Amino acid sequence: MRDFATFSWNGPGVPTTSDPNTDNVCLSDPSTCGCCLMQRQMWNMENLFNLTLEDFQKNLDHTQSIINNMRSSRSAFSVALTDTRRCVGPYANDVVVKYRSVFINLGDGYDTSTGAFTVPRSGVYVFALTAYSDSGAPGFLLAACVHLRKNGITIAGLDEYNNQDQEDSATVVLAKQMQTGDQVDVTLLASCYLCDDSSHYNTFTGFLLYATD
């Protein structure tokens, strides 16, 4: 941050060494009082100008602090399961869903290799999860079952498990208080599966609503 130099009529950064109230010829020579009066007014203007510069510097520093805080608060991600036609599952055990297609990953909080979003800053976050699957034909079992987790604990679940629908989808949106280092992921439950293609039916999104630290 640039520091403003002290202003004086002797030049920028050169402080005035005389005090017109005590150090001037007017005290000993009354004939020069007009000049002394001008000197006093210039000295007052100089002080006022320097005070204005100080206020400007404080406001500038405060504004820069706000901007830096806003920049550090930027955290958002939105991902989809895949860009090509494929199904994930079923598996014998619950597995973390790894979303491969990235729409946005501001702050690099989402890791495509692990499927987890790591909270970069404490605050209130909004998460949205949409799950879709296709049984393949009418009458076949539709089993689209995913859970949204925080640090390994389920905070929301989407379950479509029936023989009535060939295809179906479900969505959940929630706001959650998070702490720096918390991890959020999506698990595909055992015996369930998700299907997707370039239409991106399966998505996982999150963003920082506001910071609390």
Accessible surface in RSA format (square Angstrom, percent):
REM  Atomic radii and reference values for relative SASA: ProtOr
REM  Chains: A
REM  Algorithm: Lee & Richards
REM  Probe-radius: 1.40
REM  Slices: 20
REM RES _ NUM      All-atoms   Total-Side   Main-Chain    Non-polar    All polar
REM                ABS   REL    ABS   REL    ABS   REL    ABS   REL    ABS   REL
RES MET A   1   125.98  65.2  48.82  32.3  77.16 183.7  49.77  42.3  76.21 101.0
RES ARG A   2   182.79  76.7 169.20  86.3  13.59  32.4  68.33  93.4 114.46  69.4
RES ASP A   3   118.36  82.9  97.90  97.4  20.46  48.4  33.49  78.8  84.87  84.6
RES PHE A   4    67.31  33.7  42.33  26.2  24.99  65.0  43.10  26.1  24.21  69.3
RES ALA A   5    59.21  54.4  38.07  58.8  21.14  48.1  48.06  67.7  11.15  29.5
RES THR A   6    72.22  51.4  63.52  64.4   8.70  20.7  31.36  42.1  40.86  61.8
RES PHE A   7    52.23  26.1  51.71  32.0   0.52   1.4  52.23  31.7   0.00   0.0
RES SER A   8     1.04   0.9   0.00   0.0   1.04   2.4   0.00   0.0   1.04   1.5
RES TRP A   9   121.88  48.9  91.50  44.3  30.38  71.3  92.86  49.5  29.03  47.1
RES ASN A  10    96.81  66.8  63.30  61.2  33.51  80.7  18.84  45.3  77.97  75.4
RES GLY A  11    20.52  25.3   0.00   N/A  20.52  25.3  20.27  55.6   0.24   0.5
RES PRO A  12   110.17  80.3  92.64  84.4  17.53  63.7  92.83  76.6  17.34 107.8
RES GLY A  13    40.55  50.0   0.00   N/A  40.55  50.0  16.05  44.1  24.50  54.9
RES VAL A  14    72.16  47.5  71.33  64.6   0.82   2.0  72.16  62.7   0.00   0.0
RES PRO A  15    80.43  58.6  79.00  72.0   1.43   5.2  79.81  65.9   0.63   3.9
RES THR A  16    43.52  31.0  19.69  20.0  23.83  56.8  18.30  24.6  25.22  38.1
RES THR A  17   132.93  94.5  95.11  96.4  37.82  90.1  74.02  99.4  58.91  89.1
RES SER A  18    31.22  26.4  27.24  36.4   3.98   9.2  17.02  36.2  14.20  19.9
RES ASP A  19    51.51  36.1  50.27  50.0   1.25   2.9  19.84  46.7  31.67  31.6
RES PRO A  20     1.59   1.2   1.49   1.4   0.10   0.4   1.49   1.2   0.10   0.6
RES ASN A  21    78.75  54.3  60.42  58.4  18.33  44.1  21.26  51.2  57.48  55.6
RES THR A  22    92.36  65.7  76.22  77.3  16.15  38.5  65.92  88.5  26.44  40.0
RES ASP A  23    86.05  60.3  78.15  77.8   7.89  18.7  19.02  44.8  67.03  66.8
RES ASN A  24    22.61  15.6   2.33   2.2  20.28  48.8  11.93  28.7  10.68  10.3
RES VAL A  25    80.85  53.2  70.07  63.4  10.78  26.0  76.04  66.1   4.81  13.0
RES CYS A  26    27.96  21.1  19.62  21.9   8.34  19.6   1.19   3.0  26.77  28.9
RES LEU A  27   124.28  69.2  88.06  63.0  36.22  91.1  91.55  64.3  32.73  88.1
RES SER A  28    94.76  80.1  60.23  80.4  34.53  79.5  52.72 112.3  42.03  58.9
RES ASP A  29    52.66  36.9  51.48  51.2   1.18   2.8  13.27  31.2  39.39  39.3
RES PRO A  30   105.24  76.7  94.98  86.6  10.27  37.3  95.42  78.8   9.82  61.1
RES SER A  31    99.98  84.5  56.05  74.8  43.93 101.2  56.75 120.8  43.24  60.6
RES THR A  32    37.88  26.9  33.85  34.3   4.03   9.6  37.88  50.9   0.00   0.0
RES CYS A  33    57.99  43.9  54.50  60.8   3.49   8.2  30.20  76.5  27.79  30.0
RES GLY A  34    55.26  68.2   0.00   N/A  55.26  68.2  40.91 112.3  14.35  32.1
RES CYS A  35    88.44  66.9  77.12  86.0  11.32  26.6  25.68  65.1  62.77  67.7
RES CYS A  36     2.84   2.1   1.88   2.1   0.96   2.2   1.36   3.4   1.48   1.6
RES LEU A  37    99.51  55.4  99.14  70.9   0.37   0.9  99.32  69.7   0.19   0.5
RES MET A  38   125.98  65.2 120.91  80.0   5.06  12.1  89.83  76.4  36.15  47.9
RES GLN A  39    62.76  35.1  60.16  44.0   2.60   6.2  27.81  59.2  34.95  26.5
RES ARG A  40    77.97  32.7  77.97  39.7   0.00   0.0  28.24  38.6  49.73  30.1
RES GLN A  41    91.64  51.2  91.64  67.0   0.00   0.0  32.18  68.5  59.47  45.1
RES MET A  42    73.85  38.2  73.85  48.9   0.00   0.0  55.26  47.0  18.60  24.6
RES TRP A  43    64.64  25.9  62.37  30.2   2.28   5.3  54.97  29.3   9.67  15.7
RES ASN A  44    65.64  45.3  59.43  57.4   6.21  14.9  23.70  57.0  41.93  40.5
RES MET A  45   109.31  56.6 104.42  69.1   4.89  11.7  82.33  70.0  26.99  35.8
RES GLU A  46     9.16   5.3   8.77   6.6   0.39   0.9   0.39   0.8   8.77   7.2
RES ASN A  47    57.61  39.7  55.64  53.8   1.97   4.7  20.54  49.4  37.07  35.8
RES LEU A  48   118.35  65.9 116.81  83.6   1.54   3.9 117.93  82.8   0.42   1.1
RES PHE A  49    95.83  47.9  92.88  57.5   2.96   7.7  95.68  58.0   0.15   0.4
RES ASN A  50    22.92  15.8  22.09  21.4   0.82   2.0  15.65  37.7   7.27   7.0
RES LEU A  51   103.42  57.6 102.75  73.5   0.67   1.7 102.75  72.2   0.67   1.8
RES THR A  52    76.95  54.7  73.72  74.7   3.22   7.7  60.51  81.3  16.43  24.8
RES LEU A  53    36.46  20.3  35.97  25.7   0.49   1.2  36.31  25.5   0.15   0.4
RES GLU A  54    93.77  53.8  88.96  67.3   4.82  11.5  34.83  67.4  58.94  48.1
RES ASP A  55    79.67  55.8  78.34  78.0   1.34   3.2  21.38  50.3  58.30  58.1
RES PHE A  56   108.80  54.4 105.90  65.6   2.90   7.6 108.11  65.5   0.70   2.0
RES GLN A  57    24.29  13.6  24.29  17.7   0.00   0.0  23.88  50.8   0.41   0.3
RES LYS A  58   138.89  67.8 131.75  80.8   7.14  17.0  84.07  75.7  54.82  58.4
RES ASN A  59    98.02  67.6  95.80  92.6   2.22   5.3  23.79  57.3  74.23  71.7
RES LEU A  60    66.80  37.2  63.61  45.5   3.19   8.0  66.64  46.8   0.17   0.4
RES ASP A  61    59.99  42.0  53.96  53.7   6.03  14.3  27.94  65.7  32.05  32.0
RES HIS A  62   118.37  64.7 112.05  77.9   6.32  16.2  80.27  82.7  38.09  44.3
RES THR A  63    66.94  47.6  66.80  67.7   0.14   0.3  43.26  58.1  23.68  35.8
RES GLN A  64    60.20  33.7  59.40  43.4   0.79   1.9  16.48  35.1  43.72  33.2
RES SER A  65    66.68  56.3  59.52  79.4   7.16  16.5  25.70  54.7  40.98  57.4
RES ILE A  66    83.01  47.2  80.41  59.9   2.60   6.3  83.01  59.8   0.00   0.0
RES ILE A  67    65.24  37.1  64.79  48.3   0.45   1.1  65.24  47.0   0.00   0.0
RES ASN A  68    72.81  50.2  67.17  64.9   5.63  13.6  25.42  61.2  47.39  45.8
RES ASN A  69    72.03  49.7  66.96  64.7   5.08  12.2  19.89  47.9  52.14  50.4
RES MET A  70   122.39  63.4 116.30  77.0   6.09  14.5 101.20  86.0  21.19  28.1
RES ARG A  71   141.14  59.3 131.21  66.9   9.93  23.7  35.42  48.4 105.72  64.1
RES SER A  72    72.85  61.6  44.48  59.4  28.36  65.3  50.88 108.3  21.96  30.8
RES SER A  73    25.33  21.4  20.33  27.1   5.00  11.5  18.47  39.3   6.86   9.6
RES ARG A  74   142.57  59.9 126.90  64.7  15.67  37.3  45.34  62.0  97.22  58.9
RES SER A  75     7.47   6.3   2.11   2.8   5.36  12.3   1.59   3.4   5.89   8.2
RES ALA A  76    23.49  21.6  22.55  34.8   0.94   2.1  22.86  32.2   0.62   1.6
RES PHE A  77     1.29   0.6   0.38   0.2   0.91   2.4   0.38   0.2   0.91   2.6
RES SER A  78    20.68  17.5  20.68  27.6   0.00   0.0   9.36  19.9  11.32  15.9
RES VAL A  79     0.00   0.0   0.00   0.0   0.00   0.0   0.00   0.0   0.00   0.0
RES ALA A  80     0.00   0.0   0.00   0.0   0.00   0.0   0.00   0.0   0.00   0.0
RES LEU A  81     0.87   0.5   0.87   0.6   0.00   0.0   0.87   0.6   0.00   0.0
RES THR A  82     7.08   5.0   6.48   6.6   0.61   1.4   0.70   0.9   6.38   9.6
RES ASP A  83    80.75  56.6  69.71  69.4  11.04  26.1  28.71  67.6  52.04  51.9
RES THR A  84    90.75  64.5  86.13  87.3   4.62  11.0  74.44 100.0  16.31  24.7
RES ARG A  85   141.49  59.4 115.64  58.9  25.85  61.5  61.61  84.2  79.88  48.4
RES ARG A  86    90.76  38.1  82.69  42.2   8.06  19.2  48.17  65.8  42.59  25.8
RES CYS A  87    62.35  47.2  36.42  40.6  25.93  60.9  17.75  45.0  44.60  48.1
RES VAL A  88    16.93  11.1  15.09  13.7   1.84   4.4  16.93  14.7   0.00   0.0
RES GLY A  89    23.89  29.5   0.00   N/A  23.89  29.5   2.42   6.7  21.46  48.1
RES PRO A  90    86.64  63.1  66.09  60.2  20.55  74.7  66.31  54.7  20.33 126.4
RES TYR A  91    95.91  44.8  87.12  49.6   8.79  22.9  64.48  48.5  31.43  38.7
RES ALA A  92    95.12  87.5  59.43  91.7  35.69  81.2  70.11  98.7  25.01  66.2
RES ASN A  93   108.03  74.5 103.76 100.3   4.27  10.3  26.03  62.6  82.01  79.3
RES ASP A  94    85.66  60.0  62.33  62.0  23.33  55.2  19.80  46.6  65.86  65.7
RES VAL A  95    49.09  32.3  42.96  38.9   6.13  14.8  49.09  42.7   0.00   0.0
RES VAL A  96    48.50  31.9  34.72  31.4  13.79  33.2  34.72  30.2  13.79  37.4
RES VAL A  97     2.34   1.5   0.46   0.4   1.88   4.5   2.32   2.0   0.02   0.0
RES LYS A  98    84.61  41.3  77.94  47.8   6.67  15.9  30.20  27.2  54.40  58.0
RES TYR A  99     1.38   0.6   1.38   0.8   0.00   0.0   0.19   0.1   1.19   1.5
RES ARG A 100   129.50  54.4 109.20  55.7  20.30  48.3  41.18  56.3  88.32  53.5
RES SER A 101    10.59   8.9   6.98   9.3   3.61   8.3   3.80   8.1   6.79   9.5
RES VAL A 102    66.61  43.8  35.96  32.6  30.64  73.8  35.96  31.2  30.64  83.1
RES PHE A 103   103.41  51.7  68.67  42.5  34.74  90.4  72.55  44.0  30.86  88.3
RES ILE A 104    81.37  46.3  76.47  57.0   4.91  11.8  81.37  58.6   0.00   0.0
RES ASN A 105    38.75  26.7  24.12  23.3  14.64  35.2  10.24  24.6  28.51  27.6
RES LEU A 106    76.21  42.4  71.80  51.4   4.40  11.1  75.13  52.8   1.07   2.9
RES GLY A 107    52.90  65.2   0.00   N/A  52.90  65.2  26.11  71.7  26.79  60.0
RES ASP A 108   120.51  84.4  98.55  98.1  21.96  51.9  28.10  66.1  92.41  92.2
RES GLY A 109    10.75  13.3   0.00   N/A  10.75  13.3   6.12  16.8   4.63  10.4
RES TYR A 110     7.16   3.3   0.00   0.0   7.16  18.6   0.16   0.1   7.00   8.6
RES ASP A 111    62.00  43.4  57.35  57.1   4.66  11.0  22.62  53.2  39.39  39.3
RES THR A 112    47.99  34.1  46.06  46.7   1.93   4.6  16.04  21.5  31.95  48.3
RES SER A 113    68.98  58.3  56.37  75.2  12.62  29.1  48.22 102.7  20.76  29.1
RES THR A 114    67.88  48.3  59.06  59.9   8.82  21.0  59.30  79.6   8.59  13.0
RES GLY A 115     0.23   0.3   0.00   N/A   0.23   0.3   0.00   0.0   0.23   0.5
RES ALA A 116     9.30   8.5   8.93  13.8   0.37   0.8   8.93  12.6   0.37   1.0
RES PHE A 117     1.40   0.7   1.40   0.9   0.00   0.0   1.40   0.8   0.00   0.0
RES THR A 118    54.30  38.6  52.64  53.4   1.66   4.0  40.22  54.0  14.08  21.3
RES VAL A 119     1.37   0.9   0.00   0.0   1.37   3.3   0.00   0.0   1.37   3.7
RES PRO A 120    65.13  47.5  36.07  32.9  29.05 105.6  45.61  37.7  19.51 121.3
RES ARG A 121    37.27  15.6  36.74  18.7   0.54   1.3  15.92  21.8  21.36  12.9
RES SER A 122    14.44  12.2  14.44  19.3   0.00   0.0   5.30  11.3   9.14  12.8
RES GLY A 123     0.00   0.0   0.00   N/A   0.00   0.0   0.00   0.0   0.00   0.0
RES VAL A 124    20.89  13.7  20.89  18.9   0.00   0.0  20.89  18.2   0.00   0.0
RES TYR A 125     0.00   0.0   0.00   0.0   0.00   0.0   0.00   0.0   0.00   0.0
RES VAL A 126    25.33  16.7  25.04  22.7   0.29   0.7  25.04  21.8   0.29   0.8
RES PHE A 127     0.42   0.2   0.00   0.0   0.42   1.1   0.21   0.1   0.21   0.6
RES ALA A 128    27.41  25.2  26.06  40.2   1.35   3.1  26.36  37.1   1.05   2.8
RES LEU A 129     1.17   0.7   0.78   0.6   0.40   1.0   1.01   0.7   0.17   0.4
RES THR A 130    30.41  21.6  29.84  30.2   0.58   1.4  17.29  23.2  13.13  19.8
RES ALA A 131     3.70   3.4   2.30   3.6   1.40   3.2   2.64   3.7   1.06   2.8
RES TYR A 132    21.42  10.0  21.42  12.2   0.00   0.0  12.19   9.2   9.23  11.4
RES SER A 133     0.00   0.0   0.00   0.0   0.00   0.0   0.00   0.0   0.00   0.0
RES ASP A 134    28.06  19.7  21.75  21.6   6.31  14.9   0.52   1.2  27.55  27.5
RES SER A 135    16.21  13.7   0.00   0.0  16.20  37.3   0.23   0.5  15.97  22.4
RES GLY A 136    57.45  70.8   0.00   N/A  57.45  70.8  32.35  88.8  25.10  56.2
RES ALA A 137    32.56  29.9  31.68  48.9   0.88   2.0  32.55  45.8   0.01   0.0
RES PRO A 138   108.66  79.2  90.71  82.7  17.95  65.2  92.74  76.6  15.92  98.9
RES GLY A 139    53.69  66.2   0.00   N/A  53.69  66.2  29.45  80.8  24.25  54.3
RES PHE A 140   125.41  62.7 120.26  74.5   5.15  13.4 125.29  76.0   0.12   0.3
RES LEU A 141    68.67  38.2  59.97  42.9   8.70  21.9  59.97  42.1   8.70  23.4
RES LEU A 142     0.01   0.0   0.01   0.0   0.00   0.0   0.01   0.0   0.00   0.0
RES ALA A 143     0.08   0.1   0.08   0.1   0.00   0.0   0.08   0.1   0.00   0.0
RES ALA A 144     2.01   1.8   1.02   1.6   1.00   2.3   1.02   1.4   1.00   2.6
RES CYS A 145     6.20   4.7   6.20   6.9   0.00   0.0   0.59   1.5   5.62   6.1
RES VAL A 146     0.39   0.3   0.39   0.4   0.00   0.0   0.39   0.3   0.00   0.0
RES HIS A 147    39.87  21.8  39.87  27.7   0.00   0.0  29.02  29.9  10.85  12.6
RES LEU A 148     0.34   0.2   0.34   0.2   0.00   0.0   0.34   0.2   0.00   0.0
RES ARG A 149    56.83  23.9  56.72  28.9   0.11   0.3   6.13   8.4  50.71  30.7
RES LYS A 150    45.31  22.1  43.31  26.6   2.00   4.8  16.68  15.0  28.63  30.5
RES ASN A 151    80.61  55.6  51.07  49.4  29.54  71.1  33.16  79.8  47.45  45.9
RES GLY A 152    45.67  56.3   0.00   N/A  45.67  56.3  18.24  50.1  27.43  61.4
RES ILE A 153   125.38  71.3 122.44  91.2   2.95   7.1 125.38  90.3   0.00   0.0
RES THR A 154    66.01  46.9  44.30  44.9  21.71  51.7  29.74  39.9  36.27  54.8
RES ILE A 155    48.25  27.5  15.02  11.2  33.23  80.1  23.19  16.7  25.06  68.0
RES ALA A 156    17.01  15.6   6.64  10.2  10.37  23.6  16.90  23.8   0.11   0.3
RES GLY A 157    40.28  49.7   0.00   N/A  40.28  49.7   7.66  21.0  32.63  73.1
RES LEU A 158    15.76   8.8  13.85   9.9   1.91   4.8  15.76  11.1   0.00   0.0
RES ASP A 159    85.34  59.8  57.35  57.1  27.99  66.2  28.12  66.2  57.23  57.1
RES GLU A 160    40.65  23.3  39.73  30.1   0.92   2.2   3.99   7.7  36.66  29.9
RES TYR A 161   126.04  58.8 100.27  57.0  25.77  67.1  72.37  54.4  53.67  66.2
RES ASN A 162    38.01  26.2  31.53  30.5   6.48  15.6  25.41  61.2  12.60  12.2
RES ASN A 163    78.49  54.1  67.68  65.4  10.81  26.0  19.22  46.3  59.27  57.3
RES GLN A 164   156.06  87.3 123.19  90.0  32.86  78.2  45.18  96.2 110.88  84.1
RES ASP A 165    50.84  35.6  47.12  46.9   3.72   8.8   7.16  16.8  43.69  43.6
RES GLN A 166    64.03  35.8  56.18  41.1   7.85  18.7  13.19  28.1  50.84  38.6
RES GLU A 167    93.96  53.9  80.49  60.9  13.47  32.1  22.27  43.1  71.69  58.5
RES ASP A 168    45.98  32.2  39.49  39.3   6.49  15.3   8.47  19.9  37.51  37.4
RES SER A 169    59.66  50.4  43.54  58.1  16.12  37.1   7.87  16.8  51.79  72.6
RES ALA A 170    25.99  23.9  17.51  27.0   8.49  19.3  25.94  36.5   0.05   0.1
RES THR A 171    81.77  58.2  50.00  50.7  31.77  75.7  35.43  47.6  46.34  70.1
RES VAL A 172    33.63  22.1  29.57  26.8   4.05   9.8  33.47  29.1   0.16   0.4
RES VAL A 173    96.67  63.6  68.28  61.8  28.39  68.4  68.28  59.3  28.39  77.0
RES LEU A 174    37.24  20.7  28.41  20.3   8.83  22.2  37.24  26.2   0.00   0.0
RES ALA A 175    65.09  59.8  35.84  55.3  29.25  66.5  36.16  50.9  28.93  76.6
RES LYS A 176    72.98  35.6  69.84  42.9   3.14   7.5  22.81  20.5  50.17  53.4
RES GLN A 177    79.32  44.4  71.53  52.3   7.79  18.6  51.59 109.8  27.73  21.0
RES MET A 178     0.01   0.0   0.00   0.0   0.01   0.0   0.01   0.0   0.00   0.0
RES GLN A 179    93.76  52.4  93.76  68.5   0.00   0.0  45.16  96.1  48.60  36.9
RES THR A 180    85.90  61.1  64.35  65.2  21.56  51.4  55.39  74.4  30.51  46.1
RES GLY A 181    43.83  54.1   0.00   N/A  43.83  54.1  26.17  71.8  17.67  39.6
RES ASP A 182    18.88  13.2  17.58  17.5   1.31   3.1   1.07   2.5  17.81  17.8
RES GLN A 183    86.65  48.5  84.88  62.0   1.78   4.2  16.07  34.2  70.58  53.5
RES VAL A 184     0.01   0.0   0.01   0.0   0.00   0.0   0.01   0.0   0.00   0.0
RES ASP A 185    16.79  11.8  16.74  16.7   0.05   0.1   1.46   3.4  15.33  15.3
RES VAL A 186     0.18   0.1   0.00   0.0   0.18   0.4   0.00   0.0   0.18   0.5
RES THR A 187     7.56   5.4   7.56   7.7   0.00   0.0   4.39   5.9   3.17   4.8
RES LEU A 188     0.28   0.2   0.05   0.0   0.23   0.6   0.05   0.0   0.23   0.6
RES LEU A 189    39.37  21.9  38.72  27.7   0.65   1.6  38.72  27.2   0.65   1.8
RES ALA A 190    36.47  33.5  25.06  38.7  11.41  25.9  25.06  35.3  11.41  30.2
RES SER A 191    64.18  54.2  55.25  73.7   8.93  20.6  23.88  50.9  40.30  56.5
RES CYS A 192     4.23   3.2   4.21   4.7   0.02   0.0   0.00   0.0   4.23   4.6
RES TYR A 193    34.06  15.9  34.06  19.4   0.00   0.0  29.00  21.8   5.06   6.2
RES LEU A 194     0.74   0.4   0.74   0.5   0.00   0.0   0.74   0.5   0.00   0.0
RES CYS A 195     1.81   1.4   1.81   2.0   0.00   0.0   0.00   0.0   1.81   2.0
RES ASP A 196     0.02   0.0   0.00   0.0   0.02   0.0   0.02   0.0   0.00   0.0
RES ASP A 197    35.63  25.0  35.63  35.5   0.00   0.0  10.08  23.7  25.55  25.5
RES SER A 198    78.56  66.4  65.75  87.8  12.81  29.5  32.05  68.3  46.51  65.2
RES SER A 199    68.88  58.2  38.43  51.3  30.45  70.2  19.24  41.0  49.64  69.5
RES HIS A 200    47.24  25.8  36.62  25.5  10.62  27.2  25.68  26.5  21.56  25.1
RES TYR A 201    93.57  43.7  84.96  48.3   8.61  22.4  54.82  41.2  38.75  47.8
RES ASN A 202     0.18   0.1   0.18   0.2   0.00   0.0   0.00   0.0   0.18   0.2
RES THR A 203    33.79  24.0  33.79  34.3   0.00   0.0  17.83  24.0  15.96  24.1
RES PHE A 204     0.09   0.0   0.04   0.0   0.05   0.1   0.09   0.1   0.00   0.0
RES THR A 205    37.17  26.4  37.16  37.7   0.01   0.0  28.09  37.7   9.07  13.7
RES GLY A 206     0.19   0.2   0.00   N/A   0.19   0.2   0.01   0.0   0.18   0.4
RES PHE A 207    77.84  38.9  77.78  48.2   0.06   0.2  77.84  47.2   0.00   0.0
RES LEU A 208    20.75  11.6   2.68   1.9  18.06  45.4   2.68   1.9  18.06  48.6
RES LEU A 209    97.52  54.3  73.37  52.5  24.15  60.7  74.19  52.1  23.33  62.8
RES TYR A 210   122.90  57.4 116.65  66.4   6.25  16.3  86.34  64.9  36.55  45.1
RES ALA A 211    31.41  28.9   8.18  12.6  23.23  52.8   8.20  11.5  23.21  61.5
RES THR A 212    68.24  48.5  31.60  32.0  36.64  87.3  35.16  47.2  33.08  50.0
RES ASP A 213   112.03  78.5  47.59  47.4  64.44 152.4  64.49 151.8  47.54  47.4
END  Absolute sums over single chains surface
CHAIN  1 A    12019.2       9746.0       2273.3       6900.1       5119.2
END  Absolute sums over all chains
TOTAL         12019.2       9746.0       2273.3       6900.1       5119.2
